[in-house]
Amino acid sequence: SRGKGKEFLQLLICVLSNEYSAKVITTTYVYGNTVAKNLYEKFGFIQTDVVNENDIHEVNMKLFL
């Protein structure tokens, strides 16, 4: 169902920040997945690295809380 990923990510960020005092959250998505890229960027994640090896094509992202 549409919108569930956004709701879950918002909840996850709140829990990690409020209950675990997280200062940084990292994630990855498969290179070319613009839906994931846009979702993470809406929450303030920034791209930190691109891994482009034989079997791995992903983008690393980081959110500073």
Helices and strands as residue ranges (DSSP letters): H 4-18, E 24-30, H 34-42, E 46-52, E 57-64
